[in-house]
Every structure is written in structure tokens, then in C-alpha cells.
């Protein structure tokens, strides 16, 4: 499924299909401004600083990260947003702001998703780390992909009656995948809902397509799909695996079935993966 065909699928289903009942929250104005400021060849630093300073809690988040042991190398604490941005860098500043704004736009108040944002943040950090090891993949795009990858789950939880029970059932079943259970019960799944949100918020087409395909892993390497989308999906699968290793969990069904295709697409080996695991662990520990 190319990006164009995925866009058409989403639009058609939104107009007359099951997606009509999905409630998509509006994109936060500050996030739209941040995306616009970051879209320039030379990002508008003053605009980004103004967005960061416009919310006390977001400013405090940036200062807390800039003054954490991971960044506080000279012993002098940052006291302004500008100092925090300089210390942690533009890329991490934008990533932190995006995560903050997304978390506030889609609150998760369900026992089924107790660690949703914690794991989303770790996935985003892992994806950005992997992107820095690969040629041609933007760490910013990879971070956003990791953050938004499963955003369809809280969207469906807020929109569909009985979806909480579906999550419990899907996690327990061993005879079919999580999204197969979603589709059996609701005629849609969190990959489609996440792509719908990315489409509604005018996010990068590659991001929308990657979210849509992140469980359609049999499509890895298919000629009809843009290479950057394949790279996002493969990097996301690796990130999820490294997260699970960090948490002491066993490998999941997606990794067992499709890791060879992902490693082949990314042109990395199991030795590379072991090395990345060592480098990534302190980052995930700090998160």
C-alpha cells in the first residue's frame, strides 16, 4: 500500500465507513506552530522558543531535562528556556515539546493504559537512536513515529464502546494477533485509527503510512511502498524489540516472525543489534 493509496483508504473510510465514529481530537495549535517552525530548512528558533515559553509546564519540562544528570555537565543549572534549548539541542527540544503537547492533547485515564506514555516515550527515544545509526532516516521523523505509533489505541478507547474489553481479550489470545481481534470486534484497528489521526493533523505522509503499516510486517520490502516507510516500520520493530529486552520481556510475535526481514531491510546484523542494545540501555534508563 503506497502512501497515496493509504491516504485514499483513510479518506474513504472516514467519509462513509467505520471511521466516521472515531473521535479525533483537534491538533493542538502549539503543535501545528511547532511543525511549521521546524519545516523550514533553517528552523525558526525564536518561534520555537516562544512556543516553549507559552506554557509554564512545557517550559518546566525542558528545564528539568536540561538540568538532569544526562545533560548537566558543567554544574551550572539552566534557568531559562533559551538556555535549556541550547544545552539539549534543537532536535531534542522539538521532540520533548511534541511529546508534551501530544500527551496533553490525548489524556489517557484508563487502567488498561497505565504505562502508555512511558512506553511511547521510550519507543520514540529508541527510534531516534536507531535513526542516528542509519543513513538517510531523520531522527526527528523517527522520534515522532515512535511517539505516535500506537496512538490509535487511546483514540479507539475514547471512541468505541467495549474497546477496553477488546484490549484485554486481544492481549490474552494466542490464536490471532492483537489487530485481528480489534477488527473482529470493531471492524477497524489502532493502526488505522493512528493513521487517521496523523492524516487529520497534517503530519508527514511517511509518518501516516508507517503508522498504518506498523503491524502489516509481511509488507516489508514490497515494491509498492516508499523506501522511507519501510525504514520507519523496520526501525520501529527493532526499537520495540530493544525496549522489551530492556524491560526483561520475551520477544513478541511480530519480532519472531519478521525480524529477519527488518534486519535485512536495514542492512544490520545481530551483532549490530547487540551493540545498539548496550548503547541504548543508559538512554532508556534515564527515560
N, C-alpha and C positions, 0 to 999 in steps of 0.2 A: 504494500500500500504506500504510494508516494505521498508526500506532504499535501499535494493538491487534492488527491483522492480522499485523504483523511479529512481535510477541511470540508469537502463536499459532503462526506458521510455525516460529519458533525452538524453541519448546517441543515441538512435534510431531516435528520432525526430531531433536531431542535424545533424545526418548523411543524412537523406533523407526527413525530414518533414519540417514543417513551421519554426522550429527554425534555419534552415540554414540561414535565412535572418537577424537573430538577431545579432547585433554587440556587442560583449563582449570586453570591454577594457582589456588590459593586467593587470594582478595583479601587483601592484607596487612592485618593488624589495625590498624596505624597509619593506613593509608589510609581504612579504614572509620571510624575515630575522627575523622579529619580531615573527611571528608564530613559526618559528624553534627554536628561543631562548626560547620562553615560553613553548615549548612542553616538555622540559626536566623536570625530577622530581624536580630538583633544577634549576630554570631558570637562564640563563646566564646574570647576572646583568650588567656586563661590556659591553656585546654586546648590550643589550637594551639601555644603556647609550650612546653608540657610535651611534646607530641608531637615538636616540632622538637629539643628538648634530649635526647630519649630515645635519639638515635642520633648518635654523635660525627661520623660522616661527613656526615650531613644538616646538622648544625649548622655544620660547616666549609664546606659548600656555600653556605649562607645568608650566612655571614660573608664568604666570598670574593666573592660577588655584591655585597653591601652595600659592600664596600671596593674594588670595581672602579672604574675611571675614570668609568663611566657614572653612578655614584651618589655617589662621594666628592667632594662639592662643597666641604665646609668644611675639608678636610685632616685631619680627626680620624678615625682608624680606629675602627670598631666592634669591641668586644671581647666582647660578649655577644649571645646570640640575641635578647633583647628589643630591644637597640639596632638590630640588623640588621632585625628586623621593622618597627620604627618608621621606619627610613630607606627601605626599599624598598616599604613599604606592605603591607596585608593581602592584597590581590589577588595581587601578585607573590609574596609569601611562600607562599600556598597553591599557586600554580602551580609554584613551584620544588620544593616538598615533594611534590606529586603526581608530577611528572616523576621525581624521585629515587626515590620508592617504586615507581613503575611499572618503572623501569629495573632495579631490584634484584629485582623480582618475576619479571620475564621477561628473563633474561640472553640476549644474542644473541652466540653464539660461532660465527659462520659467515662465510666469505669472501664469501658471497652478500649479506650484510647488513652490510658493513663500516662504512657510514655511516648505518645505520638510525636510531640515537638522535640523531645530529647533525641529520639532516633532520627527524625528528619534532619536535625542539625548535624548529627554525626554523619549521616549519609551524605549531606551536602559537603562537609569538610573532606570526607573520603573521596568524593567525586572530583573536587577541586584538586586534591593532592594527586590523584591519578592523572588528571589533565596536564599537570605540570611535568609529568614523566613522559608524556606523549607529544609528538609533533602535530601541530595543526588543530588541537582541541582547546578552545578558550576555557581557562579556569573559571571565569565568571559564568559562562553558559553552563558548564558542568556543575558548578555550585548550585545554580538556580534549578537545574534539572534534579539534583539530589534532594533539594528542598521541596520541590513541587511533585516529585514522582508519585507519591501516594496521597496527594491532596484530595483526590476523588473520594477517599474513604470518609473523612468528616463531612464532605459535601453530601454524600449519599445518606449519611447518618442523620443529617438535618432535614433531608428531603423525603425520605421513603419510610413509610410505616413498616415496622418489623425488621429494619435493616440491622439493628443491634443483634437480634436473634440470628440473622443470617451470618453475621461475623462469627458468632460462637460456633454455629454449625460448620461454616467453611473451614475454620481453624481445626476442627475435630476430625473432619472427614479425611480419609486416606484414599478413597476410591476416585476422587476427582479433584481438580485444582480449586483454589480459592475463587478465581473469577468464574469458573464453571458453575459453582454454587450460587454466586451472585446472579449470573444470567438465568439460572434455573428459577430463582425466586423472584427476580425483579426485571428480567429482560434487558438488563444493562449491567455494567460493572464499573469499578473505580477507575480503571484505565480510561474508559470512555468519558466518565464524569470529569476526570482530571484534565483530559484534553479539551473538554468543553470549557472549563474554567480558563485554561491558557488561551483558548480562542477568544473568549469573551473579554479577556483582559488585554488583548492585542500583544501577547508575548511572542517571542521569536517562533516562526513556523517550525523550525527544527525542534524546539522545545515541545511544542504541541504534539508533533509526530512521535517524538521519543517517549512522551508520557503515554500516548495511545498504544505504543507497541512494546512497553516495558515488560509485559508478560507474554507477548507473541514471539517468543525467542526462537522459534523454528524459522522465523523470517530473517535471522541474522545472515547477512551476506547476499540476500536476494537482490538481483539487479535492478528491480523497480523502485528501490528505496534509496534515498540520498545517502552517500557515504557518511556524512556527519551525524545523521540519525543513527546509523548502525554503531558508530563510535560512542555516541551517548548511551545507547542501550547496553552495549558491551561493557563500557566503563561502569555503568550503574550496577550491572550484575556482579562485577568484580568488587565494587565498593560494598555491596550488600554482604558478599562473602567475607570480606575482611572485617566488617562490623560484627558479623556473627562469630568469627574467630576471636575477636577482641572480647566479646561477651561470654565466651565459653560455650557457645551453642553449636550443635551439629549442623552440617551442611544441609541446605534445603533442597527441595525437589528441582527447582529451576537450575540451581548450580550443578546438581548431579547430572541433569540431562543435557545442559547446554554450555558448560564451562569450556569444553574443547573448542566449540565454535567461537566463543567470545575471545579466548586467548589467541586463537588463530587470526581473528579479525584484527585484534590489537597488536599482533606480532610480538607477543611476550611469552615467556616460558614460566614454568612452575618455580624455577629458581628466582626469576624476577619477582614473582608474586611473594615468595618468602622474604625477599629483601624489602619489598614495599611494606609488608606486614610489620617488620621491625621498625621501619621509619615512621609508619603511621600511628603506631600504638601510643607514643607520647602525645600526639595531637588529639587522639580520641580520649586519652586520659584527661587532658586539660579541658576538653569539652564537657 
